[in-house]
Amino acid sequence: MKPVSSWGRLSAEPHRVVELHDPFIVKDFLSHGPLPGLAYGMGRSYGDVCLNPGGTLWVTTRLNHFMAFDDRAGRLVCEAGVLLRDIQRLAVPRGWMLPVTPGTQLVTVGGAIANDVHTKNHHVMGSFGDHVRNLTLIRTDGEVIRCGPNERSDWFAATVGGLGLTGVIIQAEIQLRRVAGPWLETEIVPYGNLDEFFRLADDSEADWEHTVSWIDCISGGGGRGLFLRGNPTSPGNLPEPKGCNVTVPFVPPFSLVNRLSLRLFNMAYYHAKKRRAGRAVRHYEPFFYPLDNVLEWNRMYGPKGFFQYQCVVPRKVGKIAIQTILKEISRSGDGSFLAVLKTLGNRQSIGMLSFPQPGVTLALDFPNKGTHTYKLLERLDAIVYEAKGRLYPAKDSRMPKQLFELGYPRLKEFLKYRDPGISSGFSRRVMGG
C-alpha cells in the first residue's frame, strides 16, 4: 500500500497502486485484479473523486500513445493516459487545437472526459464531452463497451462526466478545431462591482470566444475584479514565449495564504493588471494555463492542504447568490487569491453528472483551517442549496449527499450504469458505494 494525495493535499491515505501499461491486457487485469478499483491519471482533481482509500488505483499515465491523427479533418485517436499538453503540442503546429481545455493542460484525456471539463469558452464550445466522437470503456466484469453520441449514447452520457465510475476509459477519438496559430487577441477590462461584471459578460459573449474574470473576494460583496476576454488570431510570425517555470520547492510549515498575504496580493494584483488594461496578443499557453508555469504550487498552502470550492447557480439568481457568498467570505475573515468568476452558456451538458449548466460559476481556494473552514463551506453550501445550484465534483472533498442529490437530478438514471467493481472516496460519500 502507498499513500496517495489529490491536488488539494488534504490527505494521503493508503492505496494499492497498479500501473496499466498495455491496453491489450487491461480487460483481463480488471476482471481478475483486486477490487474495488478506480482509474487514476495525474491526480489533478482537488478532493477525493480521484482517490480510493484502502482500495486499488489503476494508474493510466503509461497508456499514453497516439493511435491516429487525420490532419485534414482534425480527428485524433489516442489512449486515455495522453496529456492534453501533448495533444496541444502535436496539433497546434499543424493548425489544430483542442476546442476545450481546463485551467491546466497537465491532465489526461480520460480525466478530462470523466470530469467533463470546461473552460473560458463554454458559451461557444460547450464542455470537453461535446468534442468526443467515441470512446472505449472496459468494465471490471470484462465487458468492452464502445460508445459515442451516435453509438450506445446512453453509455456515453453516463461516462462523460461520470467520474470514472462506469468503467475504465482506455481510448477516445476527439474532434479538434482549426486554428491559424497559437495566438489570441486578448483584452483586460477592470470592473468595480458585480453589475459591471454581468454587463461585461453579456456584452462579450457575442464577439469574444473566451471570457473569464478574476474577482477580489475579500473586498466584500462589491466584487471588484478584472475581466479577461480573448479570440483566436493570426498576427504573423511572432516569437513564441520561452518557457520559464518556477517551482515551490518544499511544503512550508504553515500556509503562505493567510489574511495578511491575501490582502496584499489581491491589492497588488488588481492594480498591476489594471495598469496593463487594454488589448494585447498572447500565446495560448499563458492565457489558458496561467498556473502551469508554477510547478507544485499546491505546496504553498502548507502541510494541511487546501479546499477548492466551485459552484454554479442559475443566472436568474446569480447576482444575489454570488454577492451573498462574497459577503459571507468577507465576514469569515478568510479569502482566496485564486478566485475565478465566469458565466456558463445557455446549453445543457451531454453527461448525466456533468457539472456545467446555464448560469454563473465561482471557484475559490481556501487553506485548510479545520473546523473553521468546514463551517464556512457549510454556510456557502446553504447559499448554493437555496439557489438550486450545484458543486463541481472534480473540485470537491466534502460535499454533503443532500446537496449532490439536489444538484444532479439525473443521479438515479446514472446509477444503472455504475460498475460495481469501481469505487472512490467521493462515490462512497455521496452515493453510498
C-alpha positions in Angstrom: 0.0 0.0 0.0 1.2 3.5 -0.8 -0.1 6.9 0.4 -1.7 8.9 -2.4 -2.9 12.5 -2.4 -5.0 14.5 -4.8 -4.1 18.1 -5.8 -5.6 19.6 -2.6 -3.2 17.6 -0.4 -5.9 17.2 2.3 -5.0 13.6 3.0 -2.5 10.9 2.0 -4.4 7.7 2.6 -3.0 4.2 1.6 -3.9 2.8 -1.8 -2.8 -0.3 -3.8 -1.2 1.4 -6.8 -1.0 -0.5 -10.1 0.2 0.9 -13.4 -1.7 0.0 -16.5 0.7 0.0 -19.5 -0.7 -2.4 -22.1 -4.2 -1.9 -23.4 -4.4 -5.5 -24.6 -4.2 -6.9 -21.1 -6.4 -4.3 -19.3 -9.5 -6.4 -19.8 -8.0 -9.5 -18.1 -6.3 -7.4 -15.4 -9.5 -5.6 -14.3 -11.6 -8.8 -14.3 -9.1 -10.7 -12.2 -7.5 -7.9 -10.1 -8.2 -6.8 -6.6 -11.4 -4.7 -6.3 -12.7 -2.1 -5.7 -10.5 -0.1 -8.1 -10.5 3.3 -9.7 -8.7 4.8 -12.7 -6.2 7.5 -11.7 -4.4 9.8 -14.1 -2.4 12.9 -13.0 -4.3 13.3 -9.7 -5.2 16.9 -10.5 -8.7 16.7 -9.1 -8.7 18.6 -5.8 -10.6 16.3 -3.5 -11.5 12.6 -3.3 -13.1 12.0 -6.7 -9.8 10.5 -7.9 -9.0 8.7 -4.7 -10.0 5.2 -3.5 -8.7 5.0 0.1 -7.9 1.4 1.1 -8.6 0.2 -2.4 -6.8 0.0 -5.8 -5.8 2.8 -8.1 -5.2 1.9 -11.8 -2.7 4.5 -12.9 -3.3 5.2 -16.6 -0.4 7.6 -17.4 1.5 4.9 -19.3 -1.5 4.4 -21.6 -0.2 7.5 -23.4 0.1 6.6 -27.1 -1.3 8.5 -30.1 -3.1 5.9 -32.3 -4.1 8.0 -35.3 -4.3 11.6 -36.4 -6.1 12.9 -39.5 -4.6 16.3 -40.0 -7.1 17.1 -42.8 -10.2 16.5 -40.7 -8.7 17.2 -37.2 -9.6 13.8 -35.8 -7.3 12.4 -33.2 -7.5 8.8 -31.7 -5.4 8.3 -28.6 -5.1 6.3 -25.4 -6.7 7.7 -22.2 -3.4 8.5 -20.5 -2.3 11.0 -23.1 -1.9 14.5 -21.6 -3.8 17.5 -23.0 -0.4 19.2 -23.2 0.9 16.6 -25.6 -2.2 16.9 -27.8 -1.7 20.7 -28.0 2.0 20.3 -28.9 1.2 17.8 -31.6 -1.8 19.6 -33.0 -1.1 23.4 -32.8 1.8 23.4 -35.2 -0.4 21.5 -37.7 -3.2 24.1 -37.5 -5.4 22.3 -34.9 -6.2 22.8 -31.2 -8.3 21.2 -28.5 -11.7 23.0 -28.6 -12.0 22.8 -24.8 -9.3 22.6 -22.1 -9.4 23.3 -18.3 -7.1 25.6 -16.5 -4.2 23.2 -16.6 -3.0 21.1 -19.5 -1.4 18.6 -17.2 -4.4 16.3 -17.1 -5.2 13.1 -19.1 -7.8 12.6 -21.8 -9.5 10.0 -19.6 -9.7 12.5 -16.7 -11.0 15.3 -18.9 -13.8 13.0 -20.1 -14.6 11.6 -16.7 -15.0 15.1 -15.3 -16.3 16.7 -18.5 -14.1 19.6 -18.0 -15.0 23.1 -19.3 -13.1 26.4 -19.8 -13.4 30.0 -20.7 -15.4 29.4 -23.9 -18.3 27.3 -22.7 -20.8 29.6 -24.3 -19.2 28.8 -27.7 -17.7 25.3 -27.4 -19.5 23.7 -24.5 -17.5 21.2 -22.5 -14.9 18.5 -23.3 -17.5 15.8 -23.9 -19.1 17.8 -26.7 -16.0 17.0 -28.8 -15.5 13.3 -28.1 -16.7 11.3 -31.0 -16.4 7.9 -29.4 -14.6 6.2 -26.5 -13.7 2.6 -25.4 -14.6 1.6 -21.9 -13.7 -1.6 -20.1 -15.8 -2.8 -17.2 -14.5 -4.9 -14.3 -16.5 -7.9 -15.5 -14.5 -7.9 -18.7 -17.2 -6.2 -20.9 -15.8 -3.9 -23.5 -18.1 -1.0 -24.5 -17.6 1.3 -27.4 -19.9 4.3 -27.2 -20.4 7.9 -28.5 -23.1 10.4 -29.3 -24.4 8.1 -32.0 -23.5 4.7 -30.7 -24.8 3.4 -27.4 -25.4 7.0 -26.5 -26.8 6.1 -23.1 -23.5 4.7 -22.0 -21.7 7.7 -23.5 -23.9 10.1 -21.5 -23.2 8.1 -18.3 -19.4 8.0 -18.9 -18.9 11.7 -19.9 -18.8 13.4 -16.5 -19.3 10.0 -14.9 -16.3 10.5 -12.6 -14.7 7.2 -13.7 -17.5 5.1 -12.2 -18.8 3.4 -15.3 -15.6 1.6 -16.2 -12.0 2.4 -17.3 -11.7 4.6 -20.3 -8.8 3.3 -22.4 -9.2 5.1 -25.7 -11.0 8.1 -27.2 -11.5 9.8 -30.6 -11.5 13.6 -30.3 -12.6 16.2 -32.8 -10.1 19.1 -32.8 -10.8 22.7 -34.0 -9.0 24.5 -36.8 -6.8 27.4 -35.7 -4.5 29.8 -37.6 -1.8 29.5 -34.9 -1.0 29.6 -31.2 -2.0 33.3 -30.7 -5.0 35.1 -29.2 -6.1 38.7 -29.2 -6.9 39.4 -25.6 -8.2 42.3 -23.5 -8.2 43.1 -19.8 -11.1 45.2 -18.6 -11.2 46.2 -14.9 -14.7 46.3 -13.2 -15.8 47.7 -10.0 -18.8 45.6 -9.0 -21.0 42.7 -9.9 -23.3 44.8 -12.1 -20.4 45.7 -14.2 -19.2 42.1 -14.4 -22.5 40.8 -15.6 -22.8 43.6 -18.1 -19.3 42.8 -19.5 -20.1 39.1 -19.6 -23.3 39.7 -21.5 -21.8 42.2 -23.9 -18.7 39.9 -24.6 -20.5 36.7 -25.4 -21.4 37.7 -29.0 -18.0 38.9 -30.0 -15.5 37.0 -27.8 -14.9 33.3 -27.6 -13.1 33.2 -24.3 -14.4 35.1 -21.3 -13.5 34.9 -17.6 -12.7 37.1 -14.7 -10.6 37.3 -11.5 -12.6 38.7 -8.6 -11.3 40.2 -5.4 -13.3 38.1 -2.9 -12.0 39.9 0.2 -13.4 43.2 -0.9 -16.8 42.4 0.5 -20.0 42.0 -1.6 -18.9 44.7 -4.0 -16.9 42.4 -6.2 -14.3 44.4 -8.0 -12.2 42.4 -10.5 -10.6 42.0 -13.8 -12.5 40.8 -16.9 -10.3 38.9 -19.4 -11.5 38.0 -22.9 -9.9 36.6 -26.0 -10.3 35.5 -29.6 -8.0 33.3 -31.8 -5.9 35.5 -34.1 -3.1 35.3 -36.7 -0.8 38.2 -36.1 2.1 36.9 -38.2 5.4 35.5 -37.2 5.7 36.4 -33.5 8.4 34.6 -31.5 6.9 32.0 -29.2 7.4 32.7 -25.5 10.3 30.9 -23.8 9.4 28.5 -21.0 10.1 29.9 -17.6 9.0 27.5 -14.9 9.4 28.2 -11.2 8.8 25.6 -8.5 7.5 25.9 -5.0 10.4 23.7 -3.7 9.0 22.4 -0.4 5.9 22.4 1.8 6.2 25.3 4.3 5.3 24.6 7.9 2.3 26.9 7.6 0.1 28.2 4.8 1.6 31.1 2.9 -2.0 32.0 2.0 -3.3 34.0 5.0 -5.2 37.1 5.8 -2.2 39.4 5.5 -0.8 37.9 2.3 -4.2 37.7 0.7 -4.9 41.4 1.2 -1.5 42.4 0.0 -1.6 40.1 -3.0 -5.1 40.9 -4.1 -4.4 44.7 -3.9 -1.1 44.4 -5.8 -2.6 42.0 -8.4 -5.6 44.2 -9.1 -3.7 47.4 -9.5 -0.8 45.8 -11.5 -3.3 44.3 -14.0 -5.4 47.4 -14.1 -2.4 49.4 -15.2 -2.0 46.9 -18.1 -5.6 47.0 -19.1 -6.4 47.0 -22.8 -5.6 44.8 -25.7 -2.6 42.5 -26.4 -1.7 39.5 -28.4 -0.8 36.5 -26.2 0.3 32.9 -26.7 -2.4 30.3 -25.8 -0.4 28.6 -23.0 -0.1 31.5 -20.5 -3.7 32.6 -21.4 -5.3 29.1 -20.9 -2.9 27.7 -18.3 -1.5 30.6 -16.1 -0.5 28.4 -13.2 1.2 25.6 -15.2 4.5 27.6 -15.0 4.4 27.5 -11.2 5.2 23.9 -10.5 3.9 22.3 -7.3 2.0 25.5 -6.5 -0.3 23.5 -4.2 2.5 23.2 -1.7 2.2 26.9 -0.7 -1.0 26.1 1.4 1.2 24.2 3.9 1.0 20.8 5.4 -2.8 20.8 5.9 -3.6 21.4 2.2 -6.5 23.4 0.9 -10.1 23.2 -0.3 -11.3 24.3 -3.7 -14.9 25.3 -3.8 -16.6 25.7 -7.1 -20.3 26.2 -7.6 -22.7 27.1 -10.4 -26.0 28.8 -9.7 -28.8 29.7 -12.2 -28.4 33.0 -13.9 -31.7 34.5 -12.6 -30.4 34.3 -9.0 -26.7 34.6 -9.9 -26.0 38.1 -8.8 -27.8 37.7 -5.4 -26.2 34.3 -4.7 -22.7 35.4 -5.7 -23.0 38.6 -3.7 -24.1 36.7 -0.7 -21.2 34.2 -1.0 -18.7 37.1 -1.2 -20.2 38.8 1.8 -20.0 35.5 3.8 -16.4 35.0 2.9 -15.6 38.6 3.8 -17.3 38.2 7.2 -15.3 35.0 7.9 -12.0 36.8 7.5 -10.9 34.2 5.0 -10.5 34.6 1.3 -8.8 33.3 -1.9 -6.5 34.9 -4.4 -7.4 32.2 -6.9 -11.0 33.4 -7.3 -12.5 32.9 -10.7 -15.9 34.2 -11.7 -17.5 33.5 -15.1 -20.8 32.8 -16.8 -21.6 29.4 -18.5 -23.5 29.3 -21.8 -27.2 28.5 -22.2 -26.6 24.9 -23.2 -27.2 21.6 -21.5 -24.3 19.1 -20.9 -24.2 15.7 -22.5 -23.2 13.9 -19.3 -25.7 12.8 -16.7 -23.4 14.0 -14.0 -21.7 16.8 -15.9 -21.1 20.0 -13.8 -21.7 22.8 -16.4 -25.2 24.2 -16.6 -26.5 27.6 -17.7 -25.6 30.1 -15.0 -22.7 31.7 -13.3 -19.8 29.8 -11.6 -17.5 30.9 -8.9 -14.3 29.0 -7.9 -12.2 29.7 -4.9 -9.3 28.2 -2.9 -9.3 28.1 0.9 -6.4 27.0 3.1 -7.5 24.2 5.4 -8.1 25.6 8.9 -10.0 22.6 10.1 -13.4 23.3 11.8 -13.3 27.0 10.9 -13.1 26.2 7.2 -15.7 23.5 7.3 -18.2 25.8 8.9 -17.5 28.5 6.3 -18.0 26.0 3.5 -21.2 24.7 5.1 -22.6 28.3 5.1 -21.7 28.6 1.4 -23.4 25.2 0.8 -26.6 26.7 2.2 -26.5 29.6 -0.2 -25.9 27.3 -3.2 -28.7 24.9 -2.0 -31.2 27.8 -1.7 -30.2 29.0 -5.2 -30.8 25.4 -6.5 -27.2 25.3 -7.8 -24.6 22.6 -7.7 -20.9 22.0 -6.7 -18.2 20.6 -9.0 -17.2 17.0 -8.0 -13.8 17.4 -9.6 -13.0 20.2 -7.1 -14.9 18.7 -4.1 -13.7 17.0 -0.9 -16.7 17.3 1.5 -19.9 18.0 -0.4 -22.9 16.7 1.6 -25.1 14.0 0.0 -28.2 16.2 0.1 -26.6 18.9 -2.0 -25.2 16.4 -4.5 -28.7 14.9 -5.0 -30.3 18.3 -5.4 -27.7 19.5 -7.9 -27.6 16.3 -10.1 -31.2 15.3 -10.8 -30.1 12.5 -13.2 -28.3 10.6 -10.5 -30.9 7.8 -10.3 -30.6 7.3 -14.1 -26.8 7.3 -13.8 -26.7 4.6 -11.1 -27.9 2.0 -13.6 -24.6 2.3 -15.5 -22.2 2.2 -12.5 -19.6 -0.5 -12.4 -19.9 -2.4 -9.1 -16.2 -3.1 -9.1 -15.3 0.7 -9.1 -15.4 3.0 -6.1 -14.0 6.3 -5.0 -13.9 8.3 -1.8 -16.4 10.7 -3.4 -18.8 7.9 -4.5 -18.8 6.3 -1.1 -19.5 9.7 0.5 -22.4 10.8 -1.7 -23.7 7.6 -3.3 -23.1 5.1 -0.6 -20.7 2.9 -2.6 
